[in-house]
C-alpha cells in the first residue's frame, strides 16, 4: 500500500456542479422533482455540505394513503403466480443495470461514497434481483408423514401483506432492494421510507421500479415511495395494515420501533448497530490482515454497519500490526470522492463529525492513545463539509466507550494473551453483527465459528468484517436486532406459513388416537 503525502486543504466539486450532475442522473432514470406547495425536504450533498434541491415530502396523511394504495395492490398481486412476479424483478434488475452509472453517481453525491463503492452497491441491487428471480421458482414448503392412515401433512407459504422498508443513508439503494426484490417475489407490496439524507437515490430507484411495473402489468400501488421524517415513519410502525416492518438504523431507533410494532402484534425485521471486531492470532499473515483491516475500518469513511471498530490482536503481534496500520492510515487519500485516487470521502454530516470528536475525547480520558489520524481536513470554500482522517486508538481495556458504536472511522486496538480471553473481549459488547479472525491455525478458526466462539450473525475467517455477498443471509444478534435479509432462507420473513392436513380416505380418524362418539 503506497500513497502520496496527505493534502491538508481539499479541493472539491462545486455545489452547482453536483446539482447539475444529480439532475441529469434523475432525468435519465425517469425521476422528476415535481413542483408544489406541500412539505419539502432538502436533498444535500456531504461533498460540500450544501443543499442541492428541495424534494417533495410526505406528511402523515400521504403515508396513510400510500399504505392504502399498497394494500390494494397487494390484494391483486398475491394471486399472481410467483414465477410471473419474478418477471417484474427481472425487468427491474435489467433497468438498474442499464442505469447503473446514474444510480451510483447519485449515491456518491448523496452518501459521499467513492465511485467503486457506489458501483458495488448498485451491483448488489442487480444481484439481489437475480437471486429473487431464481427464488420465484423455489418458494417451497415441505411434506411430512401423518400419524393417521391415508392422510398427508404439508406446509405452504403465502404472501404476507404490506411490507414497510425503512432504510438508512449509508446504503441508500442496496438495503431497500434486499427487502423489496424478495418481498415482491413473495407476493407482497412495499412502502419505502428512505433516509431523508438520500432522497434522490430513492427517487431514481423507485422510478425504475415503477417503469418495470408498468411494462410488466403489475397492479397499481404495488410499490410506494414516501420521503418523510420521523412522523411518517411512526405511521408505518403503528399501522395495522403493515404486516412487516423492516427497519435499518441505530440501536436507539430499534428500541423505539420494536415495542410499538410488538404492541400491535406486527412482524419485525431489524438491522441495527454493529460494533464489529477482528481477532488477529500470532499465526496470522499480517500483510493480509492489514489489508483486510484497513478497508473494513476506513471504507465508506467508517459509516458501514459492518465497519470494523475493534481490533483484538495477540500480545506477540499487536505492536507490529499497529505500526503497519498507523503508517497506512496516515497516508490514505482523503477528499472529494469523484477525484481520482480518493479512498475516503466525507462524513455524512456535522453531527457525525461531532460524535467522532466526542468519542476521541472520551478515549483519551479513558486511557487511550491516538496512534494515527484523528484530524479534520478542510474543504476549500465549504465549511459544512466534514472530511476526517481515519483514526487508530490504542486502548488499555474495553471501556464503556469501546462497547458503544461510533459511526465514524475510529478503530480501537486492544491486546490479548489467551484465546479464551480474546473471545470474551470480542463478545463483551451489546452488538452482534459481523466478526472476523485472522489466523493460520485451523483449530482457532473452527473454535471462532463454533457455538462458544463469535456470537455474531456474520463470522469470517481471514477476511475483514465488511463485504457481505447477497447469497448469504445478512444480519446479526443481540442489540443488532436479530433480523436476516437478502440470501439463504431470509425469504421466509416476508411470507406466512400454513400447515395443511389432507385426508384422502373414507374414514375420519382423530390425531393422538382421540375417540369422539
DAPEVEN-V677802 format. One line per field, one symbol per residue. ss: DSSP state (2 for helix, 1 for strand, 0 for the rest). Layout:
BEGIN
ss->???
END
This chain:
BEGIN
ss->0000000011000022222222222222200000000001111110000111111100022222222222222222200002222222222222222202222222222220002222222222222222222220000000111000001111111110011111000000022222222222200011111002222222222222222222220000001110000222222222000111111100222222222222200011111000011111000002222222222222222200000111111100022222222222200001000000000100000222222222222222200011110001111000000011001111000000000000000111111100222222222000110111110002222222200000000111100000000000110011000000110002222211111111100000002220000
END
